[in-house]
Amino acid sequence: MNRPTSTALAVLALLSVAALTACGGSSDPDAATDEPKAGSSTSASTAEAPTPAEHLAATVVTKSDTNGFEVEEPDDEYAFAKSTDEVTVDKPVCAPLAYAMNQLPLGTPEADLTRLTSGPTDAPTQLTKGVTFTYVTLASYAPGKAQSTFADARTAVDACGDGFTAKANGNESPYDSVTAEKVAPAGDESLGFTSTMTFRGVPHVLHGEVVRTGDVLAVYFSVDGMAIANGRPSDAKLSPTVVKAQNGKLAAGSGS
């Protein structure tokens, strides 16, 4: 189905172009660096009980974890929305998917962060060869909240098969369909989904995955902004390298 053009899609294209043409050099954000000084009376307690934000910073993937993939903090200038409060969805049950596909945390986490990873295509069936862009959004929740938030995402996948439209700040992102997608088991529970969209008469396939590890959710999303900008069909697979590395770090951090 051909739906109205979306300013948000052009924004996604600009983001991918910016990442693709960035100069060389490591852009990997440092993990939590504010470690207590030796001899500090609080050093032991801080080490034993990091804050949710510190835990996420310590467990998010880095360049060294992903065989050389670049790992960057996305530029807010190209964001569809800076918070979930700015997003409206014509079908409220589909809101978790709108958030997942626009690098926003699901539910009400205690802390969250997002990284944009880019590297050589390692999904052999991807239509557009070259560079894979996979977003990673981690969010930490109060006990029990991650489970209920994951359940909301699963409900959204089941209920939004015929698509939905998300709006924010004058931009509109219409999605034609959503289907569940089989993914490798990970964490305590995992969920994959595929969404389709049409931009200027050209079809695109987007992929996402949600993994719960204890009280942390990892949301992965892949889109080929270059193909969208250039009017080429795309099927932007998630990077198995990035997903496996991130799931592994979360599992190690949870002690499982």
C-alpha positions in Angstrom: 0.0 0.0 0.0 1.3 3.4 -0.9 1.0 5.9 1.9 1.8 9.6 2.2 5.5 10.5 2.2 7.0 11.1 5.6 9.4 13.8 6.6 10.6 11.4 9.3 11.9 9.0 6.6 14.0 11.7 5.1 15.4 12.4 8.6 16.4 8.7 8.9 18.1 8.9 5.6 20.1 11.9 6.6 21.2 10.2 9.8 22.5 7.2 7.9 24.3 9.4 5.3 25.9 11.3 8.1 27.2 8.1 9.7 28.3 6.6 6.4 30.4 9.7 5.4 31.9 10.4 8.8 35.7 10.7 8.9 37.7 7.7 10.2 38.8 7.3 13.8 37.2 5.7 16.8 33.9 7.3 17.8 33.2 4.7 20.5 31.8 6.4 23.5 33.6 5.7 26.7 31.9 3.4 29.2 31.2 4.8 32.7 34.5 6.6 33.6 33.5 8.3 36.8 35.0 5.6 39.0 35.5 6.3 42.7 39.1 7.1 43.7 41.1 4.6 45.6 40.6 5.0 49.3 37.2 6.6 48.9 34.8 5.5 51.7 32.1 4.9 49.0 34.2 2.9 46.5 33.2 -0.5 47.8 29.5 0.2 47.9 29.6 1.9 44.5 31.4 -1.1 42.9 28.8 -3.5 44.5 25.7 -1.5 43.5 26.2 0.6 40.3 23.3 2.8 39.4 21.1 1.7 36.5 22.7 4.3 34.2 26.2 3.0 35.2 25.2 -0.6 34.6 24.0 0.2 31.1 27.1 2.3 30.3 29.3 -0.6 31.4 27.4 -3.2 29.3 26.6 -1.5 26.1 28.6 -2.8 23.1 31.8 -1.1 22.0 33.9 -1.2 18.9 36.2 -3.8 20.5 33.2 -6.1 21.2 31.9 -6.1 17.6 34.9 -6.9 15.3 35.5 -3.3 14.4 32.0 -2.0 14.0 31.8 1.8 14.7 29.7 2.6 17.8 28.4 6.1 18.1 25.9 8.1 20.0 23.1 9.1 17.6 22.8 12.8 16.8 19.6 14.2 18.4 19.3 16.5 15.4 18.1 13.7 13.3 15.8 12.1 15.8 12.1 11.5 15.0 11.4 12.4 18.6 13.5 13.1 21.7 11.0 11.5 24.1 8.0 9.2 24.0 5.9 12.2 25.2 6.3 13.7 21.7 4.9 10.6 19.9 1.3 9.9 19.1 0.1 6.7 17.5 -3.2 6.1 15.7 -3.4 2.7 17.4 -2.2 3.1 21.0 -1.5 -0.6 21.3 1.2 -0.2 18.6 3.1 2.5 20.6 5.9 0.1 21.7 6.7 -0.6 18.1 6.7 3.1 17.2 9.2 3.7 20.0 11.4 0.7 19.1 11.7 1.8 15.5 12.6 5.4 16.5 15.3 4.6 19.1 13.1 5.5 22.1 12.9 3.4 25.3 9.8 1.2 25.9 7.7 1.8 28.9 9.1 3.7 31.9 12.7 2.8 32.5 15.0 4.0 35.3 17.7 4.7 32.7 18.3 4.2 29.0 20.9 4.8 26.3 21.1 4.3 22.5 24.0 3.6 20.2 24.2 3.5 16.4 26.5 0.8 15.1 27.8 0.6 11.5 30.0 -1.9 9.8 30.4 -4.3 6.9 27.2 -6.1 5.9 27.2 -9.5 7.7 23.6 -10.4 6.7 24.0 -12.3 3.4 20.4 -11.9 2.3 20.4 -8.1 2.7 19.3 -6.4 -0.6 21.7 -3.5 -0.2 25.2 -4.6 0.2 27.9 -2.5 1.9 27.3 -1.1 5.3 24.9 -2.3 8.0 23.3 0.2 10.4 21.9 -1.3 13.6 20.6 0.8 16.5 20.9 -0.6 20.0 18.7 0.9 22.8 19.2 -0.4 26.3 16.8 0.4 29.1 16.9 -0.6 32.8 13.7 -1.1 34.8 12.5 -1.4 38.4 12.0 -5.1 39.4 9.2 -6.7 37.4 8.7 -3.7 35.0 10.9 -5.2 32.3 8.7 -8.2 32.1 5.5 -6.3 31.7 7.1 -3.9 29.2 8.3 -6.9 27.1 4.7 -8.3 27.3 3.4 -5.0 25.9 5.8 -5.3 23.0 4.7 -8.8 22.2 1.0 -7.7 22.3 1.9 -4.9 19.9 3.4 -7.3 17.4 0.3 -9.5 17.5 -2.1 -6.6 17.3 -0.6 -4.4 14.6 -0.4 -6.7 11.6 -2.2 -4.3 9.3 0.2 -1.4 10.2 -0.1 1.9 12.1 1.0 5.5 11.8 3.2 7.4 14.3 3.5 11.2 14.4 5.9 13.5 16.2 6.8 17.2 15.8 5.1 17.5 12.4 6.6 14.3 11.0 4.7 11.2 10.1 5.9 7.6 9.8 3.3 5.2 8.3 4.1 1.5 8.6 2.2 -0.8 6.2 2.4 -4.1 8.2 4.0 -5.8 11.1 4.8 -9.5 11.5 6.5 -11.6 14.0 10.0 -12.9 13.0 11.8 -15.9 14.4 15.1 -14.9 16.1 17.7 -16.9 18.0 16.7 -17.4 21.7 18.5 -14.9 23.9 18.3 -13.5 27.4 15.3 -14.6 29.5 12.9 -14.0 26.5 13.2 -12.6 23.0 11.0 -11.3 20.3 11.6 -10.5 16.7 9.5 -8.5 14.3 9.5 -7.2 10.7 7.8 -4.1 9.5 7.2 -2.8 6.0 6.8 0.7 4.7 6.5 2.5 1.4 8.3 5.7 0.6 7.7 7.4 -2.8 6.3 4.2 -4.2 9.3 2.1 -3.1 9.0 -0.7 -0.6 11.2 -1.1 2.4 11.5 -3.9 5.0 12.7 -3.0 8.5 13.7 -5.5 11.2 13.6 -5.2 15.0 14.2 -7.4 18.0 13.5 -7.1 21.7 15.5 -9.1 24.3 14.9 -9.1 28.0 17.8 -10.0 30.3 16.7 -9.7 33.9 15.5 -6.1 34.4 17.1 -4.8 31.2 15.6 -4.6 27.7 17.7 -4.5 24.6 15.9 -3.2 21.5 17.6 -3.6 18.1 16.5 -1.9 15.0 17.9 -1.7 11.4 17.0 0.6 8.6 18.8 1.4 5.3 18.5 5.2 5.1 20.7 5.3 2.0 18.3 3.1 0.1 15.3 5.1 1.2 17.0 8.4 0.2 18.0 7.0 -3.2 14.7 5.3 -4.0 16.0 1.7 -3.9 14.1 -1.1 -2.3 15.7 -2.3 0.9 15.6 -5.1 3.4 17.8 -3.9 6.3 18.7 -6.9 8.4 20.0 -6.6 11.9 23.7 -7.2 12.3 24.2 -10.7 13.8 27.6 -9.5 15.0 26.2 -6.6 17.0 23.1 -8.5 18.4 25.2 -11.5 19.5 27.8 -9.2 21.2 25.3 -7.1 23.0 23.2 -10.1 24.2 26.4 -11.7 25.4 27.5 -8.7 27.4 24.0 -8.4 29.0 24.1 -12.1 29.9 27.5 -11.8 31.5 26.5 -8.7 33.4 23.4 -10.4 34.8 25.5 -13.4 36.0 23.5 -15.8 33.9 
